[in-house]
């Protein structure tokens, strides 16, 4: 299960063929963590933890995922 969540975290920060992030909110969060001095694996673990919290909240509240809005400059 841990590998699945980690793989999902990688998918969240990947760029599409057009150069746009698949999930702008997670990509911005990843970039902020790198700017704070975290390594890429550390930042991916932080994203994994966020994903687990989101999935838990969705299951607990029986809601669907709503993509948060992010500024265009990815900050």
C-alpha positions in Angstrom: 0.0 0.0 0.0 2.8 2.4 0.8 4.2 2.0 -2.7 0.9 2.8 -4.2 0.5 6.1 -2.3 4.1 7.0 -3.1 3.5 6.3 -6.8 0.3 8.4 -6.7 2.4 11.2 -5.2 4.8 11.0 -8.1 1.8 11.2 -10.5 0.5 14.3 -8.8 3.7 16.3 -9.5 4.4 15.1 -13.0 4.1 17.5 -15.9 1.8 16.7 -18.9 3.1 16.6 -22.4 2.1 20.3 -22.7 4.3 21.2 -19.7 1.4 21.8 -17.3 1.3 20.0 -13.9 -1.3 17.3 -13.6 -2.3 18.7 -10.2 -1.3 22.3 -9.8 -1.9 22.3 -6.0 0.4 19.4 -5.4 3.0 20.7 -7.8 3.0 24.1 -6.1 3.3 22.4 -2.7 6.2 20.2 -4.0 8.0 23.3 -5.3 7.5 25.1 -2.0 9.0 22.2 -0.1 12.0 22.1 -2.4 12.5 25.8 -1.9 12.5 25.2 1.9 15.5 22.9 1.5 13.7 19.5 1.5 15.0 16.8 -0.8 12.8 15.4 -3.6 12.1 12.1 -1.7 11.3 14.1 1.5 8.9 16.3 -0.5 7.2 13.2 -2.0 6.7 11.7 1.4 5.0 15.0 2.5 2.8 14.8 -0.5 2.0 11.1 0.3 1.0 12.1 3.8 -1.3 14.8 2.4 -2.9 12.3 0.0 -3.6 9.9 2.8 -5.2 12.7 4.8 -7.3 13.7 1.8 -8.4 10.1 1.1 -9.3 9.6 4.7 -11.4 12.7 4.8 -13.2 11.7 1.6 -14.0 8.3 3.0 -15.0 9.6 6.4 -17.3 12.3 5.0 -18.4 10.5 1.8 -17.3 13.3 -0.4 -15.5 13.6 -3.7 -12.2 15.3 -4.4 -12.5 18.9 -5.4 -9.4 20.3 -7.0 -8.2 23.5 -5.2 -7.6 26.6 -7.2 -4.0 27.7 -7.5 -2.5 30.9 -8.8 -0.9 30.7 -12.2 2.6 31.5 -11.0 2.6 28.2 -9.0 3.5 29.9 -5.7 
